[in-house]
Amino acid sequence: MPEASTTTTMPSVTEHFHRPGGSLFAAAIVAFVLLIILAAFLKGSKPWLARIQRKPLMTDNEKAFFGRLQRALPGHLVFPQVSFAAFLTDDGELARQKRWAVRARFDRKIADFVVCARGTLEIIALVELDDRTHSATADRQRDEITKAVGYQTIRFQSKQKPSEAEIAALFSRSVALAAGKGPLPNLPRDHCR
C-alpha cells in the first residue's frame, strides 16, 4: 500500500479571496506591493527631490526693510530677491562655452531689492541690506559687475537702517543723478556703506 503524503499544499492567492476576511487580506497585499513600487520609483528616479524644502522669500529683517522701502518710494516698484540673471546677460559675441563662463560669474547672485520706475520698470537702483553674512570683498565684486552695465547699488547697514524720509531723499537724488542733475546726497555714514 502506498504511503500517504505528509506534505501540505499552500492555498493559492485565489483561495484566500474565498475565505472569510480574504478580500481584506488581498487588499492589504495589493496596497503593500503598490507602496513598495511607489517608494522604489521615487527613490530610484529622483532621490534629491526628497531633500528639498520650502524657505521664506525673505528674512524677518528683510521683510521689515522691504515695507520701509515701499512706503518711502510710493512712485516706484520694489522687487525683493531678484536674480542677477533677470537683469544681466552676456553680449552674445562669444562662443557658447565662453558665454556660459561669463554668465557663471553672475547668474547665481541675488539682489536683495531692485527699485524700478513705476511706469517703465526701468531699474533705478539695486539695494543691498548688508548684515554679518556679507563679505566686503564679495560685495565689491558684485558692485563691480552691476556698475559695469550702469546699475547703481545702494548699500545699507542692517543694524543702522535709514528712515523712510532718508530713503526717499536718497532716491530723489538718485533719479536726479541718473538724469544728470548732480551728486547723491550724503547720508550719515552709519546708514550706508
Secondary structure, DSSP 4 states (H G I P E B T S, - for coil): -PPPP---PPPPHHHHHHSTTHHHHHHHHHHHHHHHHHHHHHHHH-GGGGG-----SS-HHHHHHHHHHHHH-TTEEEEEEEEGGGT----S-S-HHHHHHHHTTTTT-EEEEEEEETTT--EEEEEEEE-TT--HHHHHHHHHHHHHTT--EEEEEGGGPPPHHHHHHHHHHHHHHHTTS-PPPPPPTTTB-
